[in-house]
């Protein structure tokens, strides 16, 4: 496994660009995301070796929570330290944040300022008691 290069600006920008691109182009759920991560981070960019990637995936499969997001954060930490993990998380989840914001704004227009709740597991909207 390569040592993380620290939180240099260039490294953080690289992490942000790669994780954002993966966030906007990786579809199919957590298991598919792990395949995209393998291709991008291990095979293409060689940020870590097979054993390190397998250990990282095994750890996050064991822990509760979304494994693909956790692996992405872990890869960011390994590459750019703690700040690299934060940048990786923000880049990978930007698509969902932008979608949620769009639905919230659309709901505010449709429902006259009411809050729209969108569960990530489905596209159901509801009024906030208005």
DRENTIKE-456110 format. One record per residue (C-alpha): residue number from 1; x, y, z. Coordinates in Angstrom, 3 decimals, decimal comma, m for minus. Last residue first. Example, Ala and Ser with C-alpha at 12.3 -4.5 7.8 and 13.67 -1.06 7.14 Angstrom:
<recs>
<rec><i>2</i><xx>13,670</xx><yy>m1,060</yy><zz>7,140</zz></rec>
<rec><i>1</i><xx>12,300</xx><yy>m4,500</yy><zz>7,800</zz></rec>
</recs>
This chain:
<recs>
<rec><i>130</i><xx>m49,754</xx><yy>22,214</yy><zz>5,244</zz></rec>
<rec><i>129</i><xx>m48,695</xx><yy>19,432</yy><zz>7,608</zz></rec>
<rec><i>128</i><xx>m45,161</xx><yy>18,962</yy><zz>6,231</zz></rec>
<rec><i>127</i><xx>m46,303</xx><yy>17,777</yy><zz>2,874</zz></rec>
<rec><i>126</i><xx>m45,230</xx><yy>14,464</yy><zz>1,484</zz></rec>
<rec><i>125</i><xx>m43,154</xx><yy>13,178</yy><zz>m1,399</zz></rec>
<rec><i>124</i><xx>m42,308</xx><yy>9,644</yy><zz>m2,266</zz></rec>
<rec><i>123</i><xx>m39,391</xx><yy>8,796</yy><zz>m4,561</zz></rec>
<rec><i>122</i><xx>m37,999</xx><yy>5,706</yy><zz>m2,985</zz></rec>
<rec><i>121</i><xx>m35,141</xx><yy>4,405</yy><zz>m0,848</zz></rec>
<rec><i>120</i><xx>m33,569</xx><yy>7,859</yy><zz>m0,459</zz></rec>
<rec><i>119</i><xx>m36,656</xx><yy>9,057</yy><zz>1,388</zz></rec>
<rec><i>118</i><xx>m37,759</xx><yy>12,373</yy><zz>m0,018</zz></rec>
<rec><i>117</i><xx>m39,439</xx><yy>14,775</yy><zz>2,385</zz></rec>
<rec><i>116</i><xx>m40,758</xx><yy>17,975</yy><zz>0,893</zz></rec>
<rec><i>115</i><xx>m41,082</xx><yy>20,996</yy><zz>3,130</zz></rec>
<rec><i>114</i><xx>m43,891</xx><yy>23,390</yy><zz>2,338</zz></rec>
<rec><i>113</i><xx>m43,106</xx><yy>26,653</yy><zz>0,548</zz></rec>
<rec><i>112</i><xx>m46,135</xx><yy>26,755</yy><zz>m1,719</zz></rec>
<rec><i>111</i><xx>m46,467</xx><yy>23,045</yy><zz>m2,450</zz></rec>
<rec><i>110</i><xx>m45,270</xx><yy>23,080</yy><zz>m6,040</zz></rec>
<rec><i>109</i><xx>m42,529</xx><yy>25,691</yy><zz>m5,604</zz></rec>
<rec><i>108</i><xx>m41,258</xx><yy>24,271</yy><zz>m2,309</zz></rec>
<rec><i>107</i><xx>m41,414</xx><yy>20,794</yy><zz>m3,758</zz></rec>
<rec><i>106</i><xx>m39,238</xx><yy>21,849</yy><zz>m6,675</zz></rec>
<rec><i>105</i><xx>m36,712</xx><yy>23,391</yy><zz>m4,292</zz></rec>
<rec><i>104</i><xx>m36,587</xx><yy>20,257</yy><zz>m2,129</zz></rec>
<rec><i>103</i><xx>m36,351</xx><yy>18,007</yy><zz>m5,174</zz></rec>
<rec><i>102</i><xx>m33,433</xx><yy>20,032</yy><zz>m6,524</zz></rec>
<rec><i>101</i><xx>m31,692</xx><yy>20,078</yy><zz>m3,128</zz></rec>
<rec><i>100</i><xx>m32,071</xx><yy>16,321</yy><zz>m2,795</zz></rec>
<rec><i>99</i><xx>m30,644</xx><yy>15,822</yy><zz>m6,280</zz></rec>
<rec><i>98</i><xx>m27,695</xx><yy>18,134</yy><zz>m5,531</zz></rec>
<rec><i>97</i><xx>m26,957</xx><yy>16,337</yy><zz>m2,265</zz></rec>
<rec><i>96</i><xx>m27,230</xx><yy>12,976</yy><zz>m3,959</zz></rec>
<rec><i>95</i><xx>m24,822</xx><yy>13,954</yy><zz>m6,737</zz></rec>
<rec><i>94</i><xx>m22,434</xx><yy>15,568</yy><zz>m4,245</zz></rec>
<rec><i>93</i><xx>m22,151</xx><yy>12,315</yy><zz>m2,259</zz></rec>
<rec><i>92</i><xx>m18,914</xx><yy>11,073</yy><zz>m3,862</zz></rec>
<rec><i>91</i><xx>m17,237</xx><yy>14,481</yy><zz>m3,873</zz></rec>
<rec><i>90</i><xx>m18,186</xx><yy>15,342</yy><zz>m0,296</zz></rec>
<rec><i>89</i><xx>m17,070</xx><yy>11,946</yy><zz>1,014</zz></rec>
<rec><i>88</i><xx>m13,766</xx><yy>12,110</yy><zz>m0,874</zz></rec>
<rec><i>87</i><xx>m13,099</xx><yy>15,624</yy><zz>0,421</zz></rec>
<rec><i>86</i><xx>m13,749</xx><yy>14,505</yy><zz>4,001</zz></rec>
<rec><i>85</i><xx>m11,503</xx><yy>11,478</yy><zz>3,579</zz></rec>
<rec><i>84</i><xx>m8,740</xx><yy>13,612</yy><zz>2,045</zz></rec>
<rec><i>83</i><xx>m9,017</xx><yy>15,964</yy><zz>5,019</zz></rec>
<rec><i>82</i><xx>m8,303</xx><yy>13,020</yy><zz>7,314</zz></rec>
<rec><i>81</i><xx>m5,212</xx><yy>12,006</yy><zz>5,356</zz></rec>
<rec><i>80</i><xx>m4,851</xx><yy>12,438</yy><zz>1,615</zz></rec>
<rec><i>79</i><xx>m4,534</xx><yy>9,031</yy><zz>m0,050</zz></rec>
<rec><i>78</i><xx>m5,361</xx><yy>6,661</yy><zz>2,814</zz></rec>
<rec><i>77</i><xx>m8,034</xx><yy>9,029</yy><zz>4,104</zz></rec>
<rec><i>76</i><xx>m9,584</xx><yy>9,308</yy><zz>0,626</zz></rec>
<rec><i>75</i><xx>m9,537</xx><yy>5,518</yy><zz>0,267</zz></rec>
<rec><i>74</i><xx>m11,279</xx><yy>5,210</yy><zz>3,624</zz></rec>
<rec><i>73</i><xx>m13,906</xx><yy>7,752</yy><zz>2,571</zz></rec>
<rec><i>72</i><xx>m14,597</xx><yy>5,794</yy><zz>m0,607</zz></rec>
<rec><i>71</i><xx>m14,692</xx><yy>2,534</yy><zz>1,377</zz></rec>
<rec><i>70</i><xx>m17,190</xx><yy>4,105</yy><zz>3,788</zz></rec>
<rec><i>69</i><xx>m19,387</xx><yy>5,338</yy><zz>0,943</zz></rec>
<rec><i>68</i><xx>m19,318</xx><yy>1,893</yy><zz>m0,649</zz></rec>
<rec><i>67</i><xx>m20,013</xx><yy>0,086</yy><zz>2,611</zz></rec>
<rec><i>66</i><xx>m23,123</xx><yy>2,040</yy><zz>3,543</zz></rec>
<rec><i>65</i><xx>m23,530</xx><yy>1,583</yy><zz>7,293</zz></rec>
<rec><i>64</i><xx>m22,761</xx><yy>m1,026</yy><zz>9,912</zz></rec>
<rec><i>63</i><xx>m19,202</xx><yy>m2,384</yy><zz>10,058</zz></rec>
<rec><i>62</i><xx>m18,306</xx><yy>m5,812</yy><zz>8,658</zz></rec>
<rec><i>61</i><xx>m18,600</xx><yy>m4,790</yy><zz>5,007</zz></rec>
<rec><i>60</i><xx>m16,415</xx><yy>m1,795</yy><zz>5,888</zz></rec>
<rec><i>59</i><xx>m13,600</xx><yy>m3,979</yy><zz>7,203</zz></rec>
<rec><i>58</i><xx>m13,829</xx><yy>m6,454</yy><zz>4,333</zz></rec>
<rec><i>57</i><xx>m13,706</xx><yy>m3,633</yy><zz>1,764</zz></rec>
<rec><i>56</i><xx>m10,575</xx><yy>m2,159</yy><zz>3,367</zz></rec>
<rec><i>55</i><xx>m8,892</xx><yy>m5,555</yy><zz>3,651</zz></rec>
<rec><i>54</i><xx>m9,664</xx><yy>m6,343</yy><zz>m0,013</zz></rec>
<rec><i>53</i><xx>m8,282</xx><yy>m2,951</yy><zz>m1,071</zz></rec>
<rec><i>52</i><xx>m5,109</xx><yy>m3,451</yy><zz>0,962</zz></rec>
<rec><i>51</i><xx>m4,672</xx><yy>m6,950</yy><zz>m0,455</zz></rec>
<rec><i>50</i><xx>m5,146</xx><yy>m5,818</yy><zz>m4,049</zz></rec>
<rec><i>49</i><xx>m2,642</xx><yy>m2,939</yy><zz>m3,855</zz></rec>
<rec><i>48</i><xx>m3,239</xx><yy>0,768</yy><zz>m3,318</zz></rec>
<rec><i>47</i><xx>m3,439</xx><yy>4,075</yy><zz>m5,210</zz></rec>
<rec><i>46</i><xx>m2,755</xx><yy>2,242</yy><zz>m8,461</zz></rec>
<rec><i>45</i><xx>m4,610</xx><yy>4,884</yy><zz>m10,518</zz></rec>
<rec><i>44</i><xx>m6,169</xx><yy>2,615</yy><zz>m13,159</zz></rec>
<rec><i>43</i><xx>m6,268</xx><yy>m0,796</yy><zz>m11,482</zz></rec>
<rec><i>42</i><xx>m6,678</xx><yy>0,082</yy><zz>m7,807</zz></rec>
<rec><i>41</i><xx>m8,463</xx><yy>3,422</yy><zz>m7,590</zz></rec>
<rec><i>40</i><xx>m10,531</xx><yy>3,403</yy><zz>m10,761</zz></rec>
<rec><i>39</i><xx>m11,255</xx><yy>m0,274</yy><zz>m11,450</zz></rec>
<rec><i>38</i><xx>m11,638</xx><yy>m1,250</yy><zz>m7,805</zz></rec>
<rec><i>37</i><xx>m13,727</xx><yy>1,849</yy><zz>m7,065</zz></rec>
<rec><i>36</i><xx>m16,088</xx><yy>0,994</yy><zz>m9,946</zz></rec>
<rec><i>35</i><xx>m16,436</xx><yy>m2,541</yy><zz>m8,579</zz></rec>
<rec><i>34</i><xx>m17,077</xx><yy>m1,202</yy><zz>m5,076</zz></rec>
<rec><i>33</i><xx>m19,740</xx><yy>1,074</yy><zz>m6,539</zz></rec>
<rec><i>32</i><xx>m21,468</xx><yy>m1,955</yy><zz>m8,071</zz></rec>
<rec><i>31</i><xx>m21,694</xx><yy>m3,565</yy><zz>m4,628</zz></rec>
<rec><i>30</i><xx>m22,976</xx><yy>m0,317</yy><zz>m3,118</zz></rec>
<rec><i>29</i><xx>m25,794</xx><yy>0,314</yy><zz>m5,584</zz></rec>
<rec><i>28</i><xx>m26,126</xx><yy>0,206</yy><zz>m9,366</zz></rec>
<rec><i>27</i><xx>m24,901</xx><yy>3,560</yy><zz>m10,631</zz></rec>
<rec><i>26</i><xx>m21,452</xx><yy>5,115</yy><zz>m10,606</zz></rec>
<rec><i>25</i><xx>m21,257</xx><yy>8,122</yy><zz>m12,958</zz></rec>
<rec><i>24</i><xx>m21,961</xx><yy>11,164</yy><zz>m10,756</zz></rec>
<rec><i>23</i><xx>m20,297</xx><yy>9,847</yy><zz>m7,599</zz></rec>
<rec><i>22</i><xx>m17,378</xx><yy>8,410</yy><zz>m9,557</zz></rec>
<rec><i>21</i><xx>m16,730</xx><yy>11,797</yy><zz>m11,159</zz></rec>
<rec><i>20</i><xx>m16,991</xx><yy>13,462</yy><zz>m7,759</zz></rec>
<rec><i>19</i><xx>m14,591</xx><yy>10,936</yy><zz>m6,223</zz></rec>
<rec><i>18</i><xx>m12,011</xx><yy>11,441</yy><zz>m8,972</zz></rec>
<rec><i>17</i><xx>m12,195</xx><yy>15,239</yy><zz>m8,973</zz></rec>
<rec><i>16</i><xx>m12,196</xx><yy>15,569</yy><zz>m5,183</zz></rec>
<rec><i>15</i><xx>m9,311</xx><yy>13,131</yy><zz>m4,680</zz></rec>
<rec><i>14</i><xx>m7,224</xx><yy>14,942</yy><zz>m7,316</zz></rec>
<rec><i>13</i><xx>m8,077</xx><yy>18,310</yy><zz>m5,748</zz></rec>
<rec><i>12</i><xx>m6,989</xx><yy>16,983</yy><zz>m2,343</zz></rec>
<rec><i>11</i><xx>m3,708</xx><yy>15,691</yy><zz>m3,766</zz></rec>
<rec><i>10</i><xx>m2,948</xx><yy>19,013</yy><zz>m5,478</zz></rec>
<rec><i>9</i><xx>m3,746</xx><yy>20,987</yy><zz>m2,304</zz></rec>
<rec><i>8</i><xx>m1,417</xx><yy>18,864</yy><zz>m0,218</zz></rec>
<rec><i>7</i><xx>m3,172</xx><yy>16,935</yy><zz>2,518</zz></rec>
<rec><i>6</i><xx>m0,674</xx><yy>14,203</yy><zz>3,045</zz></rec>
<rec><i>5</i><xx>0,798</xx><yy>11,890</yy><zz>0,470</zz></rec>
<rec><i>4</i><xx>m0,731</xx><yy>8,781</yy><zz>1,955</zz></rec>
<rec><i>3</i><xx>1,741</xx><yy>5,938</yy><zz>2,008</zz></rec>
<rec><i>2</i><xx>1,264</xx><yy>3,465</yy><zz>m0,798</zz></rec>
<rec><i>1</i><xx>0,000</xx><yy>0,000</yy><zz>0,000</zz></rec>
</recs>
